[in-house]
Structures are given as C-alpha cells and as structure tokens.
Amino acid sequence: MDDAKKFINIGFDPESGQLNMDFSENLDDGQEIGYILSSAFLAFSADQGIPKENLVDLIQENYDDFLDNSEDGE
C-alpha cells in the first residue's frame, strides 16, 4: 500500500451496538479525521438521496446527545 494513503476502517458489532474505527498510522490529526468522516457521511447521504433538510434536522435533534456522550468518554 502507498504510504501516503490515509484510511479509516469502520466496523460495527451488532451484538454490542458498538462502532469501531481503526486509523492508518499516518492519520493522527483530529481535524483531518473529522474532515474525512464528515465528507464520507455527506457523500453517502447524497448518494442515498437523503434531502439536505433531513440532515439538518438530524443534526439539530441529535447533536447535543453526541456532545454529552463525548464528554462522558463514551
């Protein structure tokens, strides 16, 4: 594999409900990780035909829950 490539492997454990992410060794910048994950989410949503308004609603209704979870270390 080309050393310049950066990747994120995402797995889901349905039994525990956990989402697991493994990052390439050269991907250690939090902003870059956030950009890649956000871009992937938006590209997937657009490909699925999810209206922008639905995404806005999703964020407005759930963002605080994600903040609370990240502050709890979950």
C-alpha positions in Angstrom: 0.0 0.0 0.0 1.2 3.5 -0.8 2.5 5.1 2.5 0.9 8.5 1.5 -2.6 7.0 1.6 -4.6 7.6 4.7 -7.6 5.4 5.6 -10.2 4.6 8.2 -11.7 1.1 8.6 -15.1 1.2 10.2 -16.7 -1.9 11.7 -20.0 -2.4 13.5 -20.6 -5.0 16.2 -24.4 -5.6 16.2 -24.3 -7.6 19.5 -22.8 -4.7 21.5 -24.1 -1.9 19.2 -20.5 -0.5 19.0 -19.0 1.2 16.1 -15.3 0.5 15.8 -12.8 2.6 13.8 -9.2 1.9 13.0 -7.0 4.6 11.5 -3.9 4.3 9.4 -0.7 5.2 11.3 -0.2 8.3 9.3 -3.7 9.6 10.1 -3.3 11.2 13.5 -4.7 14.8 13.1 -8.1 15.1 14.6 -9.3 17.8 12.2 -8.2 15.6 9.2 -10.1 12.6 10.7 -13.2 14.8 11.2 -13.0 16.0 7.6 -12.7 12.5 6.2 -15.6 11.1 8.3 -17.8 14.2 7.6 -17.1 14.0 3.9 -17.9 10.3 3.8 -21.1 10.8 5.7 -22.3 13.6 3.4 -21.3 11.7 0.2 -23.1 8.6 1.4 -26.2 10.7 2.4 -26.3 12.4 -1.0 -25.9 9.0 -2.8 -28.8 7.7 -0.8 -30.9 10.7 -1.8 -31.4 12.0 1.7 -32.7 15.6 1.5 -30.5 18.2 3.0 -33.3 19.3 5.2 -33.4 15.8 6.8 -29.7 16.0 7.5 -30.1 19.5 9.1 -33.0 18.0 11.3 -30.9 15.0 12.2 -28.1 17.3 13.4 -30.3 19.7 15.2 -32.2 16.9 17.1 -29.2 14.7 18.0 -26.0 16.8 18.1 -26.2 17.6 21.9 -26.6 13.9 22.6 -23.3 13.2 20.8 -21.6 16.0 22.7 -22.8 14.6 26.0 -21.5 11.2 25.1 -18.1 12.5 24.1 -17.8 14.4 27.3 -18.6 11.3 29.3 -15.8 9.4 27.5 -18.2 7.0 25.7 
